[in-house]
Amino acid sequence: MSIESELKNLPDLRLLAAAPHRLMFFVGAGNVLLSMAWWTFWLINSRWTLLDVPQLAIPAGWMHALIMQYQVLPSFIFGFLLTVFPRWMGLSAFSRWHYVPVGFGLLAGQALTLVSLFGFEHLLFLGWLLTLAGWLTGVVYLAILLWRDPNTTWHAISAFAALLLGLIGIGLVFAYLFSRDPHWMFAAIKFGGFGLLLPVYFTVCHRMLPFFAGAALPGYRAYRPMPALAVFWLLAMAHLGLELAHAYAGLWLVDLPLAALSGWLLWRWWPRRRMPALLSVLMFGFAWLPAAALLYALQSLWLVNTGEFLLGRAPAHALFIGFFGSLLVAMVTRVTQGHSGRPLQLGGVAAFAFIVVQLAAVARIGAELASDILLWHGAAGLLWLLAFLPWGMRSLWIYLTPRADGQPG
C-alpha cells in the first residue's frame, strides 16, 4: 500500500461534516459510551461505595433517563432523519450548515450535562439550553422539508410529530429545573419514552424493515399497512395518557392490543426463508416490542388482581434496552455499512454487540425479581458497556475515515 493510500485512511475530523449521519452518529456513539460509563459507575458505586462522590441535586436515575431519551438516542434519530427526509420526499439533501449546528448542540449539551453531575450543577442549565438549541435547529429544518414536500409522506409526518412531543418533553425538563417540582420530571420522562422514542422507532421500522428485507431478499413482498401506523399512534398516546395519570391498572387495555399489533407486523415482515445476519438482527430487535408490551399488560393485570406492582421497571427496560438498544445496534450498523461504502454485512463486532445487549436486557429485567437488585443493575450496565465499547469505537473510526468505495459522503 502506498503512502498516499495509507494517509487517506487516517482519521480526519473534517469528514464529520461530509454527511448528516457521519456527524450525528459520531456524536451518538460517543455519547452512548460516556453516558453509560457514568451511569454504570454510579450503579456500582451505590452498591459497593468505591469512591466518595458528591450527591446530585437531581436523582441519578432521573438524569440517566433524561440523558438517554433526549440527548443520546436523539443524536442517532436526527442523523437518520436528516439523511432520509430529503430522500423520502425527493428533495435536495441538507448541507453541512443545516446539520452541523444540530450535532454541536447535542454534543456540547450532553458534555456539559455529564460534567454537571460531578459537582458542577451550574453547568446543567447551560447543557440543556444547548441541547434545546440543537433540537430546535433540527426540527425547524425538518419542518421546512415537510412544508415543501410535493406529496404527503406519512412516515415523515409521523416521525416529525414524535419530535414535537420530544420538544414538549424538553420543555417539561426546563419546568422541573425552574420549579424542582417532581411532577414535571415524571412527565418529561414519560414523554421521552412514549411520546418521542417509541413512535420514532415504530415509524422507522414500519418503513424501513420491509425495505431492508426487500433489498436483501429478491422477491420479498414489502408490507406497509398505513392503518397499522395510525392504530399504533392511538395506542401509544393512550399508553402515555394512562402513565401520566398513574392509571397503571388500565394499561393492559392498550398494551395487549399493542402487543398484538406489533406481533402481527413481525409475523408479516418475517421472511419465510433464510435471512442474512444483518436482516435477522433487525427482525429479532423488533421482536422486543411485542414482548415489552406483553410485560406491561401482564404487570397491569397483576396489579388489578393483587394490587401489587410485581415487575417494577422490567417492562420499561424490555422496551428501552431490548427494543431500543437492540435496534440501535441493528439499524445504525445497517446504515453505517451502506453509507460508508462497505458490504451490507453484520460483521463480528456488531454481532457481539447485539448478543451482549440481549444479555444486558435479560439481566436488567431479571433484576426486578432478584434479592440484590443493585448487583444486577451494575451487571446490566457493565454488559451494556461491554456490548457498545468495541461497536462504538469501530463506528467512530468509520465516521472519521473516507468511504471504503471512494465515493463522497
C-alpha positions in Angstrom: 0.0 0.0 0.0 1.4 3.4 -0.9 1.9 6.3 1.5 -0.8 8.2 -0.2 -3.4 5.5 0.2 -2.4 5.0 3.9 -2.9 8.7 4.5 -6.4 8.5 3.0 -7.4 6.0 5.7 -6.2 8.1 8.6 -9.0 9.7 10.8 -9.9 13.2 9.6 -12.3 15.4 11.7 -13.2 17.3 8.6 -15.0 14.3 7.3 -17.6 14.5 10.0 -19.3 17.4 8.1 -19.5 15.4 4.9 -22.9 13.9 5.7 -25.6 14.2 8.4 -25.2 10.6 9.5 -21.4 10.9 9.9 -21.6 13.8 12.4 -24.8 12.8 14.3 -23.9 9.1 14.6 -20.4 10.1 15.7 -22.0 12.3 18.4 -24.3 9.5 19.3 -21.6 6.8 19.5 -19.5 9.0 21.8 -22.5 10.0 23.9 -23.7 6.4 24.4 -20.3 5.3 25.8 -19.8 8.4 28.0 -23.3 8.4 29.5 -23.4 4.7 30.2 -19.9 4.8 31.7 -21.2 7.4 34.2 -24.4 5.5 34.9 -22.6 2.2 35.4 -20.1 3.8 37.7 -23.0 5.3 39.7 -24.8 2.0 40.0 -21.6 0.1 41.1 -20.6 2.8 43.5 -24.1 2.8 45.0 -23.7 -0.9 45.7 -20.1 -1.0 46.9 -19.2 2.6 47.7 -15.9 2.6 45.9 -15.4 6.4 45.9 -16.9 9.2 47.9 -18.8 11.2 45.2 -21.0 14.3 45.7 -24.7 13.8 45.9 -26.6 15.0 42.9 -29.2 17.7 43.3 -31.3 15.7 40.8 -31.6 12.0 41.4 -29.2 10.0 39.3 -32.0 7.7 37.9 -33.8 10.7 36.6 -30.7 12.1 35.0 -30.0 8.7 33.4 -33.4 8.7 31.8 -33.2 12.3 30.5 -29.7 11.9 29.0 -30.6 8.7 27.2 -34.0 9.9 26.0 -33.3 13.5 25.0 -29.5 13.5 24.2 -28.1 10.1 23.4 -30.7 8.4 21.2 -31.9 11.7 19.5 -28.3 12.1 18.1 -28.9 8.9 16.1 -32.5 9.9 15.3 -31.6 13.3 13.9 -28.7 11.7 12.0 -31.1 9.3 10.3 -34.0 11.7 9.7 -31.8 14.5 8.3 -30.5 11.9 5.9 -33.7 10.2 4.8 -36.2 13.1 4.8 -34.9 14.6 1.6 -34.8 11.1 0.0 -38.3 10.2 1.1 -39.6 13.4 -0.4 -37.4 13.6 -3.5 -35.9 17.0 -2.4 -32.4 18.3 -2.2 -30.1 17.0 0.6 -29.2 19.1 3.6 -25.9 21.0 3.6 -23.4 21.0 6.4 -24.8 24.4 7.5 -28.0 22.7 8.3 -26.9 19.7 10.4 -23.6 20.8 12.0 -25.4 23.1 14.5 -27.6 20.1 15.4 -24.6 17.9 16.2 -22.8 20.6 18.1 -25.9 21.4 20.3 -26.3 17.7 21.2 -22.6 17.1 21.7 -22.0 20.2 23.8 -25.3 19.8 25.6 -24.6 16.3 26.8 -21.0 17.1 27.6 -22.0 19.9 30.0 -24.8 17.8 31.4 -22.3 15.0 32.3 -19.8 17.4 33.8 -22.5 18.9 35.9 -23.0 15.5 37.6 -19.6 15.7 39.2 -20.3 18.7 41.5 -20.7 21.4 38.8 -24.5 21.9 38.9 -24.3 25.4 37.5 -23.5 23.8 34.1 -26.7 21.7 34.0 -28.9 24.5 32.8 -26.5 25.6 30.1 -26.2 22.0 29.0 -29.9 21.7 28.4 -30.0 25.1 26.7 -27.5 23.8 24.2 -29.5 20.6 23.9 -32.6 22.6 23.2 -30.8 24.7 20.6 -29.6 21.6 18.7 -33.1 20.1 18.8 -34.8 23.3 17.6 -32.4 23.6 14.7 -33.1 20.1 13.6 -36.8 20.3 14.0 -37.0 23.6 12.1 -35.1 22.3 9.1 -37.2 19.1 9.0 -40.3 21.2 9.2 -39.2 23.2 6.2 -38.8 20.0 4.2 -42.3 18.9 5.3 -43.7 22.2 4.1 -42.0 21.7 0.7 -43.0 18.0 0.4 -44.7 17.7 -3.0 -46.6 14.6 -1.7 -47.9 13.5 1.7 -45.1 11.4 3.2 -46.9 9.9 6.2 -43.8 8.3 7.7 -42.1 11.8 7.7 -45.2 13.3 9.3 -45.3 10.6 12.0 -41.6 10.9 12.9 -41.9 14.7 13.0 -44.9 14.5 15.3 -42.8 12.4 17.6 -40.1 15.1 17.6 -42.7 17.7 18.5 -43.7 15.6 21.5 -40.0 15.3 22.3 -39.8 19.1 22.4 -42.7 19.2 24.8 -40.7 16.8 27.0 -37.7 19.1 26.9 -40.0 21.9 27.9 -41.0 19.8 30.9 -37.4 19.3 31.8 -37.0 23.1 32.0 -40.2 23.4 34.0 -38.6 21.0 36.5 -35.3 22.9 36.6 -37.1 26.1 37.4 -39.5 24.7 39.9 -38.0 21.4 41.2 -41.5 20.0 41.2 -41.1 16.2 40.6 -44.4 16.1 38.7 -42.7 17.9 35.8 -39.8 15.4 35.8 -42.1 12.4 35.8 -44.0 13.8 32.8 -40.7 14.6 31.0 -39.5 11.1 31.3 -42.9 9.6 30.1 -42.9 12.0 27.1 -39.4 10.9 26.2 -40.3 7.2 26.2 -43.8 7.0 24.8 -44.1 10.4 23.1 -40.7 10.5 21.4 -38.7 7.3 21.2 -41.4 4.7 20.8 -43.2 6.5 17.9 -39.9 7.3 16.1 -38.7 3.7 16.4 -42.0 2.2 15.3 -42.3 4.7 12.4 -38.8 3.9 11.1 -39.4 0.1 11.5 -42.7 0.4 9.7 -41.0 2.0 6.7 -37.5 0.5 6.7 -37.8 -3.1 7.8 -39.8 -4.1 4.7 -37.4 -2.0 2.6 -34.3 -3.7 4.1 -35.9 -7.1 3.7 -36.7 -6.4 0.0 -33.2 -5.2 -0.7 -31.7 -8.4 0.9 -34.1 -11.0 -0.4 -35.2 -10.9 -4.1 -38.9 -11.5 -4.5 -39.8 -10.4 -1.0 -43.1 -8.5 -0.9 -42.9 -5.4 1.2 -45.9 -4.9 3.6 -46.5 -1.4 5.0 -50.2 -1.1 6.1 -50.7 2.6 6.8 -53.8 1.9 9.1 -51.4 0.0 11.4 -49.3 3.2 11.8 -52.5 5.1 12.7 -53.6 2.4 15.2 -50.1 2.4 16.7 -50.4 6.2 17.4 -53.7 5.8 19.1 -52.3 3.0 21.4 -49.1 4.8 22.1 -50.9 8.0 23.1 -53.4 6.1 25.2 -50.5 4.4 27.0 -48.8 7.8 27.5 -52.0 9.3 28.9 -52.5 6.4 31.3 -48.9 6.6 32.5 -49.3 10.4 33.1 -52.5 9.7 35.1 -50.8 6.9 37.1 -53.6 4.7 35.8 -51.4 1.6 35.6 -54.3 -0.8 36.2 -55.7 0.2 32.9 -52.5 -0.2 30.8 -53.5 -3.7 29.7 -56.4 -2.3 27.7 -53.9 -0.6 25.3 -50.8 -2.8 25.8 -52.4 -6.1 24.8 -53.6 -4.6 21.5 -50.1 -3.1 21.0 -48.5 -6.5 21.6 -51.0 -8.0 19.1 -50.4 -5.2 16.5 -46.6 -5.4 16.7 -46.6 -9.2 16.9 -48.8 -9.3 13.8 -46.5 -7.0 11.9 -43.5 -9.0 12.9 -45.1 -12.2 11.6 -46.0 -10.4 8.3 -42.5 -9.0 7.9 -40.6 -12.1 8.9 -39.2 -13.8 5.7 -40.2 -17.4 5.2 -36.6 -18.3 4.2 -33.1 -17.9 5.5 -32.1 -14.3 6.2 -28.7 -12.6 6.1 -27.5 -11.9 9.6 -27.9 -8.1 9.2 -31.6 -8.6 8.5 -32.0 -11.1 11.2 -30.9 -8.7 14.0 -33.4 -6.1 12.7 -36.2 -8.6 12.9 -35.1 -10.0 16.3 -34.7 -6.5 17.6 -38.3 -5.6 16.6 -39.5 -8.7 18.4 -38.7 -7.0 21.7 -41.6 -4.6 21.1 -44.4 -7.2 21.4 -42.5 -8.8 24.3 -42.3 -5.4 26.2 -45.9 -4.6 25.5 -46.9 -8.0 26.8 -44.9 -7.5 30.0 -46.6 -4.1 30.5 -50.0 -5.8 30.1 -49.2 -8.7 32.4 -48.0 -6.3 35.1 -51.2 -4.2 34.7 -53.4 -7.3 35.0 -51.4 -8.5 38.1 -51.9 -5.1 39.6 -55.7 -5.3 39.0 -55.9 -8.7 40.7 -53.5 -8.4 43.5 -52.7 -4.7 44.0 -49.0 -5.5 43.6 -46.6 -3.8 41.2 -44.8 -7.1 40.7 -42.4 -6.4 37.8 -41.3 -2.9 38.7 -39.4 -1.4 35.8 -38.8 -4.7 34.0 -41.3 -3.9 31.2 -39.7 -0.4 30.7 -36.3 -2.0 30.3 -37.6 -4.6 28.0 -38.6 -1.6 25.9 -35.5 0.6 26.5 -32.7 -2.0 26.5 -34.3 -4.8 24.5 -36.2 -2.8 21.8 -34.4 0.5 21.6 -30.9 -0.9 22.4 -31.1 -3.9 20.0 -32.5 -1.8 17.1 -29.9 0.9 17.8 -27.2 -1.7 17.1 -29.0 -3.3 14.1 -30.3 -0.1 12.4 -27.1 2.0 12.9 -24.9 -0.9 11.7 -27.1 -1.3 8.6 -27.0 2.5 7.8 -23.3 2.8 8.6 -22.3 -0.1 6.4 -24.3 1.1 3.5 -23.4 4.8 3.7 -19.7 4.0 4.2 -19.4 2.0 1.0 -19.0 -1.3 2.9 -20.7 -4.6 2.2 -24.1 -4.9 3.8 -22.9 -7.5 6.4 -23.4 -7.6 10.1 -19.8 -8.4 11.0 -18.3 -9.8 14.2 -18.2 -6.6 16.2 -21.9 -5.7 15.6 -22.9 -9.4 16.2 -21.1 -9.4 19.5 -22.7 -6.1 20.5 -26.2 -7.4 19.6 -25.8 -10.6 21.5 -24.5 -8.8 24.6 -27.3 -6.3 24.5 -29.7 -9.2 24.8 -27.9 -10.3 27.9 -28.0 -6.8 29.3 -31.7 -6.7 28.7 -32.3 -10.0 30.4 -30.1 -9.0 33.4 -31.9 -5.7 33.9 -35.4 -7.3 33.5 -34.4 -10.1 36.0 -33.0 -7.6 38.4 -36.6 -6.6 39.4 -37.1 -10.1 40.9 -33.6 -10.5 42.4 -32.8 -10.1 46.1 -29.7 -8.0 45.4 -31.2 -5.6 42.8 -28.2 -3.2 42.7 -25.9 -6.1 41.9 -27.9 -6.9 38.8 -28.3 -3.3 37.9 -24.5 -3.0 37.9 -24.2 -6.2 35.9 -26.6 -4.9 33.3 -24.6 -1.6 33.0 -21.3 -3.5 32.6 -22.9 -5.7 29.9 -24.1 -2.6 28.0 -20.6 -1.1 28.1 -19.1 -4.4 27.0 -21.5 -4.5 24.1 -21.1 -0.9 23.0 -17.4 -0.3 23.5 -16.0 -2.2 20.6 -19.0 -1.3 18.4 -18.8 2.3 19.3 -15.0 2.5 18.7 -15.4 0.9 15.3 -18.2 3.2 14.4 -16.2 6.3 15.5 -13.3 5.2 13.3 -15.6 4.7 10.3 -17.2 8.2 10.6 -13.7 9.7 10.7 -12.4 7.9 7.6 -13.3 8.1 3.9 -15.9 5.8 2.4 -14.4 2.4 1.5 -15.7 2.7 -2.1 -14.1 6.1 -2.6 -17.4 7.8 -3.1 -18.2 11.2 -1.5 -20.4 11.4 1.6 
